[in-house]
Amino acid sequence: MSTQLTPVVPAPDHQDERPPSGRGFSSLGGRRSLTGWVFLLPAALLILVMNFWPMFQAFILSLQTGRGAQLSFAEPLWFNYQRMLADQTFWMTLRTTLLYLVIQVPIMLVLALVLANILNNPRLRFKGMWRTAIFLPCAVSLVSYALVFRTMFATDGLVNDVLTGMNLIDSPINWLGQTQTAQFVIIIGLLWRWTGYNMVFYLAGLQNIDHSTIEAAKVDGANAVKTFWYVTLPQLKPMILLTAIMSTNGTIQLFDESYNLTAGGPAYTSMSVSHYLYEVSFVQNPNFGYAAAISYVILVIVALLAAIQLKVGDKRD
């Protein structure tokens, strides 16, 4: 009896039987892309009109000279920038601003990091109260706190009364009438106002750190200092970079404390460069062209410092 073998027919390969992909905006992907651009366009137009167009106008304005609205293009066009090189008041206010940056920002960030570590302790009691108390100065109006500090550091203010009562000084100090003490008061005000703000960023970063890495360091015999330096701090690096850039930009553009706390005195020695820009624009004979040139120099300084910090601090591939 013979057996008839039935030939095996291979199953058709359906991998090549894909529907042809649509082209243009008639396909599903194209329609989704078009929808995304439609939603993005209003925001992009607002950014263009409200940010980049005024920046372009400010650059054109920096090439003009004149008083008030009577402006014309300068000859040469870079006259305002050339004038800036010889403006001793501009350079003095710029040096003062950089002094605030070099002294205040490192102290503030280190202090914020220390406070965040203390308040991240799970065994600390009343954590919510302490966190709120340290962050609360950030919620106070810039003008309000500057005026309070001005009253406290007045010749007959609270600070002199306390120091005199403790026999630390013989006579009241004119805090706001001397260069070094006026700059010191502004730095103290900045530390009081912004330390809690940066602490919140570090506290959020600490709470997102994988606790197993800290436990592994303790198992390997690392003490608290080494654990913080070699385990905790590297994981906080992106947050430290963020706060450093924001604090640097904010200090370079410092205005409220200089204007409301010391009024730039004595003799411009505590004035920030942004405060000087305001003086050139609205207090002295209005020279909007020169003020626009100063604003572009501030923009370049902020951009350069941010780029340097990104280059040095961000080591990602």
C-alpha positions as CSV (number, residue, x, y, z in Angstrom):
1,M,0.0,0.0,0.0
2,S,1.6,3.2,-1.1
3,T,1.5,6.4,0.9
4,Q,0.9,9.6,-0.9
5,L,2.9,12.5,0.5
6,T,1.3,15.9,0.5
7,P,3.7,18.6,-0.3
8,V,4.1,21.3,2.4
9,V,3.4,24.7,1.1
10,P,5.3,27.4,3.1
11,A,3.1,30.0,4.8
12,P,3.1,33.3,3.1
13,D,5.4,35.9,4.7
14,H,3.2,38.7,5.8
15,Q,6.1,41.0,6.8
16,D,6.2,42.5,3.4
17,E,2.4,43.0,3.2
18,R,2.4,46.3,5.1
19,P,0.1,49.0,4.1
20,P,1.8,51.7,2.3
21,S,2.7,54.6,4.5
22,G,0.9,57.8,3.8
23,R,2.7,60.8,2.6
24,G,2.2,64.4,3.6
25,F,-0.5,65.5,6.0
26,S,-3.1,63.1,4.7
27,S,-1.7,60.3,6.9
28,L,-2.4,59.9,10.6
29,G,1.2,60.9,11.6
30,G,1.1,63.9,9.3
31,R,-2.2,65.1,10.9
32,R,-0.8,64.7,14.3
33,S,2.3,66.7,13.4
34,L,0.1,69.4,11.9
35,T,-2.0,69.5,15.1
36,G,1.1,69.8,17.2
37,W,2.3,72.8,15.1
38,V,-1.1,74.4,15.3
39,F,-1.0,74.3,19.1
40,L,2.7,75.4,19.2
41,L,2.3,78.3,16.8
42,P,0.4,80.8,19.2
43,A,3.0,80.3,21.9
44,A,5.9,80.7,19.5
45,L,4.4,83.9,18.1
46,L,3.9,85.3,21.6
47,I,7.6,84.5,22.4
48,L,8.7,86.1,19.1
49,V,6.6,89.2,19.6
50,M,7.1,89.7,23.4
51,N,10.7,88.6,23.7
52,F,12.8,88.5,20.5
53,W,11.3,91.5,18.8
54,P,11.9,93.9,21.8
55,M,15.5,92.5,22.0
56,F,16.0,93.4,18.3
57,Q,14.5,96.9,18.9
58,A,16.7,97.3,21.9
59,F,19.8,96.5,19.8
60,I,18.7,99.1,17.2
61,L,18.1,101.6,20.0
62,S,21.7,100.9,21.3
63,L,23.0,102.2,18.0
64,Q,21.2,105.6,18.5
65,T,21.9,108.6,20.5
66,G,20.0,111.7,21.7
67,R,17.8,112.8,24.6
68,G,14.3,111.6,25.3
69,A,12.5,110.8,22.1
70,Q,14.8,112.9,19.9
71,L,17.0,110.0,18.8
72,S,19.1,109.5,15.7
73,F,21.7,106.9,14.6
74,A,25.0,107.6,16.2
75,E,28.2,108.3,14.2
76,P,29.9,105.9,14.5
77,L,27.2,103.4,15.2
78,W,29.1,101.9,18.1
79,F,29.4,105.3,19.8
80,N,27.4,104.2,22.9
81,Y,29.6,101.1,23.4
82,Q,32.7,103.2,22.9
83,R,31.4,105.7,25.5
84,M,30.9,102.8,27.9
85,L,34.6,102.1,27.9
86,A,35.3,105.6,29.3
87,D,32.3,105.6,31.7
88,Q,33.9,105.3,35.2
89,T,30.5,105.0,36.9
90,F,29.5,102.1,34.7
91,W,32.8,100.2,35.6
92,M,32.4,101.0,39.3
93,T,28.8,99.6,39.3
94,L,29.9,96.6,37.3
95,R,32.7,95.9,39.8
96,T,30.3,96.2,42.7
97,T,27.9,93.8,41.1
98,L,30.6,91.3,40.5
99,L,31.6,91.7,44.2
100,Y,28.1,90.8,45.2
101,L,28.3,87.8,42.9
102,V,31.6,86.5,44.1
103,I,30.8,86.9,47.8
104,Q,27.1,86.3,48.1
105,V,26.4,83.4,45.7
106,P,28.9,80.8,47.0
107,I,27.9,81.6,50.7
108,M,24.2,81.3,49.8
109,L,24.5,78.0,47.9
110,V,26.7,76.4,50.6
111,L,24.3,77.6,53.4
112,A,21.3,76.4,51.4
113,L,22.9,73.0,50.9
114,V,23.7,72.7,54.6
115,L,20.2,73.6,55.7
116,A,18.7,71.2,53.2
117,N,20.8,68.3,54.6
118,I,19.7,69.2,58.2
119,L,16.1,69.5,57.2
120,N,16.2,66.2,55.3
121,N,17.0,64.3,58.5
122,P,14.0,61.9,59.0
123,R,14.6,62.1,62.8
124,L,14.2,65.9,62.9
125,R,11.1,67.1,64.7
126,F,8.9,69.9,63.4
127,K,10.4,69.7,59.9
128,G,7.5,71.4,58.3
129,M,7.7,74.3,60.6
130,W,11.5,74.8,60.0
131,R,11.2,74.4,56.3
132,T,8.4,77.0,56.2
133,A,10.3,79.4,58.4
134,I,13.4,79.3,56.3
135,F,11.5,79.5,53.0
136,L,9.2,82.3,54.1
137,P,11.6,85.2,53.4
138,C,11.3,84.3,49.7
139,A,7.6,85.0,49.8
140,V,8.1,88.5,51.1
141,S,7.9,91.4,48.7
142,L,11.3,92.6,47.5
143,V,10.4,96.2,48.2
144,S,8.9,95.4,51.6
145,Y,11.9,93.5,52.9
146,A,14.4,96.1,51.5
147,L,12.5,98.9,53.4
148,V,12.5,96.8,56.6
149,F,16.3,96.2,56.3
150,R,16.8,99.9,55.7
151,T,14.9,100.7,58.9
152,M,16.8,98.0,60.9
153,F,20.2,99.2,59.7
154,A,19.5,102.9,60.1
155,T,21.7,104.9,62.5
156,D,19.0,104.8,65.2
157,G,17.8,101.3,64.1
158,L,17.4,98.0,65.8
159,V,20.9,96.6,64.8
160,N,22.7,99.5,66.4
161,D,20.5,99.4,69.5
162,V,21.3,95.7,69.9
163,L,25.0,96.0,69.3
164,T,25.2,99.0,71.7
165,G,23.2,97.1,74.4
166,M,25.7,94.2,74.1
167,N,28.6,96.7,74.5
168,L,30.0,95.6,71.1
169,I,30.2,99.1,69.7
170,D,30.6,102.5,71.5
171,S,28.7,104.6,69.0
172,P,26.1,103.9,66.3
173,I,27.4,102.8,63.0
174,N,26.3,104.5,59.8
175,W,25.6,101.3,58.0
176,L,24.1,102.8,54.9
177,G,26.4,105.8,54.7
178,Q,29.8,104.0,54.2
179,T,30.8,102.0,51.2
180,Q,31.9,98.7,52.9
181,T,29.0,98.6,55.4
182,A,26.4,99.5,52.7
183,Q,27.6,96.7,50.5
184,F,27.6,94.4,53.5
185,V,24.0,95.2,54.3
186,I,23.0,94.4,50.7
187,I,24.8,91.0,50.9
188,I,23.1,90.2,54.2
189,G,19.7,91.1,52.6
190,L,20.3,88.9,49.6
191,L,21.4,85.9,51.8
192,W,18.3,86.3,54.0
193,R,16.0,86.6,51.0
194,W,17.2,83.8,48.7
195,T,18.9,81.1,50.8
196,G,15.6,79.4,51.6
197,Y,14.6,79.6,47.9
198,N,17.7,77.6,46.9
199,M,17.3,75.3,49.9
200,V,14.0,74.0,48.5
201,F,15.7,72.9,45.3
202,Y,18.4,71.0,47.2
203,L,15.8,69.5,49.5
204,A,13.8,68.2,46.5
205,G,17.1,66.8,45.1
206,L,18.0,65.0,48.3
207,Q,14.6,63.4,48.6
208,N,15.0,61.9,45.1
209,I,18.4,60.3,45.8
210,D,18.4,56.5,45.9
211,H,18.8,55.7,49.6
212,S,20.4,52.4,48.7
213,T,23.5,54.2,47.5
214,I,23.9,55.9,50.9
215,E,23.3,52.6,52.7
216,A,26.0,50.9,50.5
217,A,28.5,53.6,51.4
218,K,27.8,53.1,55.1
219,V,28.3,49.3,54.7
220,D,31.6,50.0,53.1
221,G,32.7,52.0,56.1
222,A,32.3,55.6,54.9
223,N,31.6,58.2,57.5
224,A,29.0,60.9,57.2
225,V,31.4,63.4,55.6
226,K,32.7,60.9,53.0
227,T,29.2,59.7,52.3
228,F,28.0,63.2,51.6
229,W,31.0,64.2,49.5
230,Y,31.4,61.1,47.4
231,V,27.8,59.8,47.2
232,T,25.2,62.6,47.9
233,L,27.0,65.5,46.3
234,P,27.6,64.0,42.9
235,Q,23.9,63.1,42.6
236,L,23.0,66.7,43.4
237,K,25.2,68.1,40.7
238,P,22.4,68.9,38.2
239,M,20.5,70.8,40.9
240,I,23.7,72.6,42.1
241,L,24.3,73.7,38.5
242,L,20.7,74.9,38.1
243,T,20.8,77.0,41.3
244,A,24.3,78.4,40.4
245,I,23.1,79.6,37.0
246,M,19.8,81.1,38.4
247,S,21.6,82.8,41.3
248,T,24.3,84.2,39.0
249,N,21.8,85.6,36.6
250,G,19.7,87.1,39.4
251,T,22.7,88.8,41.0
252,I,24.0,90.3,37.7
253,Q,20.5,91.7,37.2
254,L,20.2,92.9,40.9
255,F,18.1,96.0,41.2
256,D,15.6,96.1,44.1
257,E,18.1,95.9,46.9
258,S,20.4,98.5,45.4
259,Y,17.4,100.9,44.7
260,N,15.3,100.4,47.8
261,L,17.9,99.5,50.5
262,T,20.9,101.9,49.9
263,A,19.7,104.0,46.9
264,G,23.1,103.2,45.4
265,G,24.9,105.3,47.9
266,P,27.1,106.5,49.1
267,A,28.2,108.1,45.7
268,Y,27.3,105.1,43.6
269,T,29.6,102.7,45.5
270,S,26.8,100.2,46.4
271,M,24.9,100.6,43.2
272,S,24.4,97.6,40.9
273,V,24.8,97.9,37.1
274,S,21.1,97.3,36.6
275,H,20.4,100.2,39.0
276,Y,22.8,102.4,37.0
277,L,20.9,101.4,33.8
278,Y,17.7,102.7,35.4
279,E,19.4,105.9,36.5
280,V,20.6,106.5,32.9
281,S,17.2,105.8,31.5
282,F,14.8,107.6,33.8
283,V,16.6,109.7,36.5
284,Q,19.3,111.5,34.7
285,N,18.7,113.2,31.3
286,P,17.0,110.2,29.6
287,N,19.4,108.6,27.3
288,F,17.7,105.4,26.1
289,G,20.3,104.6,23.5
290,Y,23.1,104.4,26.0
291,A,20.9,102.5,28.5
292,A,20.1,100.0,25.7
293,A,23.8,99.5,25.1
294,I,24.3,98.8,28.9
295,S,21.5,96.3,28.8
296,Y,23.1,94.4,25.9
297,V,26.4,94.3,27.9
298,I,24.5,92.8,30.8
299,L,22.9,90.3,28.5
300,V,26.3,89.2,27.1
301,I,27.8,88.9,30.7
302,V,24.8,86.7,31.8
303,A,25.1,84.5,28.7
304,L,28.9,84.1,29.1
305,L,28.7,83.2,32.8
306,A,25.9,80.7,32.1
307,A,27.8,79.1,29.3
308,I,30.9,78.8,31.4
309,Q,29.0,77.2,34.2
310,L,27.3,74.8,31.8
311,K,30.7,73.9,30.3
312,V,32.4,73.4,33.7
313,G,29.5,71.8,35.6
314,D,27.7,69.6,33.0
315,K,30.0,66.6,32.3
316,R,27.3,64.5,30.6
317,D,28.3,62.9,27.2
